[in-house]
Amino acid sequence: MSPAGSSRSVFRALNGVFPILKPAGNTSAQTLNHLKAKLRDELALKLPWEDTNFKLGHGGTLDSSAYGVLGVGIGEGTQQLSCLLHGGKTYQVIGCLGVATTTYNQKGKITMEMPFGHVTETLLQEKLQHFHGSISQTPPAYSALKRKGRRYSDLIQAGIEFSMEPRVVRCYKVELRAFRSPHFTLVVSCGPGFYIRSLINDLGMAVGSCAHVCELLRIKHGPFHLADCLPEEQWTCAAIINSIKKHRRPVYELYKSYKKKKNCDW
């Protein structure tokens, strides 16, 4: 087989859903663009990436400062990403008491500083009980959310005033794993639309102080676990094809369940 024919064969096999390890410091979109460039270089493709035969997308945005599991769809796999967007996720987060910021994480400007010496592990455990189940949560203004096609963060920079509306989200489980004031570590399993940054901000207020996210790691998303993710050095055609094959059945089952819940045909 000629090199061109071989590339076309590999190209056709790049069709499905697989997990990668998103690094901290890049947006989800930037991470995908980097992945595209690596694949393009390996295949020496001359086709434009906008070609309908080759699409790439992700199943749920991770904050630029966050890292961990990012589900990626390639080719027809992009059509199955909706099940990840509406699926469950699990995070490990380190929060810091005593300081609130505009973005609810370490990247924002400090908006408030409050005492935190009174906060104990027992108090944190007690207040965490209020965040189980279906809760009303106000998303952070600095997020991927949009209003009339514009990101809320862009509206802030443009000086446009607005208010974020609360919405009902679901927290399946939240555990306090460590506490060494002012830092605490939680593991959170949640449904779609849940913002870990808002949880930490709200928890800080609930214990009579304030708080922000210091570190955020997504450890599970749908059928994908952290150990399944391909790190950047493994963003190769061969590794991706193997990952697609490995996860084809669990992705199929998840997508089938999602379509059934949405009363749609497979």
C-alpha positions in Angstrom: 0.0 0.0 0.0 1.3 3.5 -0.9 1.9 6.0 1.9 -1.1 8.0 0.7 -3.3 4.9 0.9 -2.0 4.0 4.3 -2.8 7.5 5.5 -6.3 7.2 4.2 -6.8 3.9 6.0 -5.6 5.3 9.3 -7.8 8.4 8.6 -10.9 6.2 8.3 -10.1 4.4 11.5 -10.0 7.6 13.4 -13.7 7.4 14.1 -15.2 7.3 17.6 -14.8 8.7 21.1 -11.8 8.5 23.4 -10.4 10.4 26.5 -7.3 12.5 26.6 -5.5 14.2 29.5 -6.2 17.9 29.2 -3.2 19.9 30.7 -3.7 22.9 33.0 -3.1 26.2 31.3 -4.9 25.6 28.1 -8.5 26.0 27.2 -10.4 22.9 26.0 -10.5 24.5 22.5 -6.8 25.2 22.5 -6.1 21.6 23.6 -8.2 20.3 20.7 -6.4 22.5 18.2 -3.1 21.2 19.5 -4.4 17.6 19.1 -5.6 18.4 15.5 -2.2 19.8 14.6 -0.4 16.7 15.9 -2.6 14.4 13.9 -2.4 16.5 10.8 1.4 16.4 11.0 1.5 12.7 11.5 -0.9 12.0 8.6 0.6 14.7 6.4 -3.0 15.6 5.5 -3.7 18.1 2.8 -7.5 18.1 3.4 -8.7 21.1 5.4 -9.8 20.3 9.0 -13.2 21.8 8.2 -13.8 18.9 5.8 -17.1 17.2 6.6 -15.2 13.8 6.6 -13.1 14.8 9.6 -14.5 16.5 12.6 -13.2 16.9 16.2 -15.0 18.0 19.3 -15.1 17.5 23.0 -17.8 16.4 25.4 -17.6 19.1 28.1 -15.5 22.2 28.7 -12.8 22.1 31.4 -11.6 25.5 32.9 -8.3 26.6 31.4 -6.6 26.2 34.9 -8.2 22.7 35.4 -6.8 19.5 34.1 -7.9 15.8 33.7 -10.4 13.8 31.7 -11.5 15.4 28.4 -13.7 13.2 26.2 -13.0 13.7 22.5 -15.1 12.7 19.5 -13.5 12.3 16.1 -15.3 11.7 12.8 -18.8 10.3 13.5 -17.8 10.1 17.2 -18.7 13.8 17.4 -22.4 12.8 17.1 -22.1 10.8 20.4 -20.7 13.7 22.4 -24.1 14.7 23.6 -24.2 11.8 26.1 -21.0 13.2 27.7 -22.3 16.7 27.8 -25.3 15.5 29.7 -23.5 12.8 31.6 -22.1 12.6 35.2 -18.7 13.8 36.1 -16.4 13.4 39.2 -13.8 16.0 40.3 -11.1 16.4 42.9 -10.9 20.0 44.0 -8.6 21.8 46.5 -10.3 24.9 48.0 -8.7 27.7 49.9 -10.6 29.5 52.7 -10.4 33.2 53.5 -10.1 34.7 50.0 -12.8 35.2 47.3 -12.0 36.1 43.7 -13.9 37.3 40.7 -13.6 34.0 38.9 -14.0 31.8 42.0 -10.5 30.4 41.4 -6.9 31.4 41.7 -6.8 33.2 38.4 -9.3 36.0 39.4 -8.8 39.3 41.2 -9.4 39.2 45.0 -12.8 40.6 45.9 -12.9 39.7 49.6 -10.8 38.5 52.5 -12.4 37.1 55.6 -11.3 35.3 58.8 -11.3 31.5 58.6 -9.8 30.4 61.9 -13.2 29.3 63.2 -13.7 26.8 60.4 -13.2 23.2 61.5 -13.4 19.9 59.8 -16.7 19.3 61.6 -18.2 22.5 60.4 -17.2 21.8 56.8 -18.7 18.3 57.0 -21.9 19.8 58.4 -22.3 22.4 55.8 -21.5 20.0 52.9 -24.7 18.2 53.7 -26.6 21.1 52.3 -25.0 20.6 48.8 -26.2 17.0 48.3 -29.0 16.2 45.8 -30.8 18.8 43.7 -29.7 22.3 44.6 -30.1 25.8 43.3 -26.7 27.1 42.1 -25.6 30.4 40.4 -22.9 29.8 37.8 -19.8 32.0 37.9 -19.9 34.9 35.5 -16.5 33.9 34.2 -17.5 30.7 32.4 -18.3 29.1 29.1 -21.9 30.2 29.4 -23.3 32.7 26.9 -26.1 35.2 26.7 -27.5 36.0 23.2 -24.4 34.4 21.6 -21.8 36.3 23.8 -19.9 34.9 26.7 -20.7 36.5 30.0 -17.0 37.1 30.6 -17.0 39.2 27.4 -20.0 41.2 28.6 -18.1 42.0 31.8 -15.1 43.3 29.8 -17.5 45.4 27.7 -18.9 47.0 30.9 -22.4 45.6 30.3 -24.3 45.0 33.5 -26.2 41.7 34.0 -27.2 39.2 36.7 -26.5 35.5 36.6 -29.7 33.5 37.1 -29.6 30.5 39.5 -30.5 27.1 38.1 -31.2 23.7 39.5 -28.3 21.2 39.3 -27.5 17.9 40.9 -24.7 16.8 43.2 -24.7 13.0 43.6 -22.0 12.8 46.2 -19.5 15.1 47.9 -16.8 14.0 50.3 -14.3 15.9 52.4 -11.0 14.1 51.8 -8.6 16.4 53.6 -8.5 19.5 55.7 -5.5 21.5 56.7 -6.6 25.1 57.1 -6.9 27.1 55.0 -6.9 24.3 52.4 -9.4 21.5 52.0 -9.9 18.8 49.5 -13.2 17.5 48.2 -14.2 14.7 45.8 -17.5 15.7 44.0 -19.7 13.6 41.7 -22.3 15.7 39.9 -24.6 16.0 36.9 -24.5 18.4 33.9 -24.3 22.1 34.4 -22.8 21.8 37.9 -19.9 24.3 38.6 -17.3 23.2 41.1 -16.1 26.8 41.4 -19.6 27.9 42.5 -19.7 25.0 45.0 -16.5 26.2 46.6 -17.6 29.8 46.6 -20.9 28.9 48.2 -19.4 26.6 50.7 -17.0 29.3 51.8 -20.0 31.6 52.6 -21.8 28.7 54.3 -19.1 28.3 56.9 -19.0 32.0 57.6 -16.0 32.9 55.5 -15.2 32.8 51.8 -13.2 30.5 49.5 -11.9 29.9 46.0 -10.6 27.0 44.0 -6.8 26.4 44.1 -6.7 23.3 42.0 -9.3 21.4 39.9 -8.9 17.9 38.5 -11.6 16.0 36.6 -11.1 12.3 37.5 -14.1 10.7 35.7 -16.4 11.7 32.9 -19.0 9.2 31.7 -17.2 5.9 31.1 -13.8 7.5 31.1 -11.5 7.4 34.1 -8.2 9.4 34.7 -6.2 6.2 34.1 -7.8 5.8 30.6 -6.6 9.2 29.4 -4.0 9.6 26.7 -1.3 12.1 27.8 0.1 14.5 25.1 3.0 12.2 24.3 0.5 9.5 23.3 -1.6 11.7 21.0 -0.7 9.5 18.0 -3.0 7.8 15.5 -2.1 4.4 16.8 -2.8 5.2 20.4 -6.0 7.0 19.6 -7.3 4.1 17.4 -6.6 1.6 20.2 -8.4 3.9 22.7 -11.4 4.2 20.4 -11.6 0.4 20.1 -11.2 -0.1 23.9 -14.0 2.3 24.7 -16.4 1.6 21.8 -18.7 -0.6 23.8 -19.0 1.6 27.0 -19.5 4.7 24.9 -22.2 2.9 22.8 -24.0 1.8 26.0 -23.9 5.3 27.5 -25.1 6.9 24.3 -27.9 4.3 23.9 -29.0 5.0 27.5 -29.0 8.8 26.8 -31.0 8.4 23.6 -33.5 6.2 25.5 -34.0 8.9 28.2 -34.5 11.5 25.5 -37.1 9.3 23.8 -35.2 9.3 20.6 -34.4 6.5 18.2 -30.9 5.1 18.1 
